[in-house]
């Protein structure tokens, strides 16, 4: 396995410089890993709410504004998505 030092980030209380193949690893206080903000839970919740809001908004023209889709179906979709 080859690790790409340019794509690596580290959260550490230590100020020591970490090198991978002679390349420095960036030290950060938080980062996105598998869709979640690590280690901040409040930032993660805010990010997930924003992503869900964007996805829901993209359904406006496709579902919510259409007159040919019954209200009962829209309600079922809404309940399934929320």
C-alpha positions as CSV (number, residue, x, y, z in Angstrom):
1,X,0.0,0.0,0.0
2,X,1.3,3.5,-0.9
3,X,0.2,6.4,1.2
4,X,-0.1,9.8,-0.5
5,X,1.3,12.4,1.9
6,X,-0.3,15.3,0.0
7,X,-3.8,13.8,0.8
8,X,-3.1,13.0,4.4
9,X,-4.1,15.2,7.4
10,X,-3.5,14.6,11.1
11,X,-5.2,15.8,14.3
12,X,-2.6,15.8,17.0
13,X,-1.9,17.8,20.2
14,X,1.9,17.4,19.4
15,X,3.7,20.1,17.4
16,X,6.1,17.4,16.0
17,X,6.3,17.4,12.1
18,X,5.2,14.1,10.6
19,X,6.7,13.1,7.2
20,X,5.5,10.5,4.7
21,X,8.0,9.9,1.9
22,X,9.8,13.1,2.9
23,X,6.6,15.1,2.5
24,X,5.1,16.9,5.5
25,X,1.6,15.9,6.6
26,X,-0.9,18.8,7.2
27,X,-1.9,19.3,10.9
28,X,-5.6,20.4,11.2
29,X,-8.1,20.8,14.0
30,X,-11.0,19.1,12.0
31,X,-11.6,17.5,8.6
32,X,-14.3,15.6,6.7
33,X,-13.9,11.8,6.8
34,X,-16.5,9.6,5.2
35,X,-19.0,12.5,5.0
36,X,-18.6,13.5,8.7
37,X,-16.7,16.3,10.2
38,X,-14.1,14.9,12.7
39,X,-14.0,15.6,15.7
40,X,-16.6,18.4,15.8
41,X,-20.2,17.1,16.2
42,X,-21.9,20.5,15.9
43,X,-20.1,21.3,12.7
44,X,-21.0,17.8,11.4
45,X,-24.7,18.3,12.2
46,X,-24.7,21.7,10.5
47,X,-23.0,20.3,7.4
48,X,-25.4,17.4,7.2
49,X,-28.5,19.7,7.6
50,X,-27.1,21.9,4.8
51,X,-26.6,18.9,2.5
52,X,-30.0,17.6,3.2
53,X,-31.6,21.0,2.6
54,X,-29.8,21.3,-0.8
55,X,-31.0,17.8,-1.8
56,X,-34.5,18.5,-0.7
57,X,-34.5,21.9,-2.6
58,X,-33.5,20.1,-5.8
59,X,-36.8,18.2,-5.7
60,X,-38.8,21.5,-5.9
61,X,-39.3,21.5,-9.6
62,X,-39.3,17.8,-10.0
63,X,-41.9,17.0,-7.4
64,X,-43.3,19.8,-5.2
65,X,-44.2,22.3,-8.0
66,X,-45.8,19.7,-10.3
67,X,-49.6,19.7,-10.6
68,X,-49.9,16.3,-12.1
69,X,-48.6,14.6,-8.9
70,X,-51.3,14.0,-6.3
71,X,-51.0,15.6,-2.9
72,X,-51.2,12.3,-1.1
73,X,-48.2,11.0,-3.0
74,X,-46.2,14.2,-2.2
75,X,-47.1,13.7,1.4
76,X,-45.9,10.1,1.4
77,X,-42.6,11.2,-0.3
78,X,-42.2,14.0,2.2
79,X,-42.7,11.6,5.2
80,X,-40.3,9.1,3.6
81,X,-37.6,11.7,3.1
82,X,-37.9,13.3,6.5
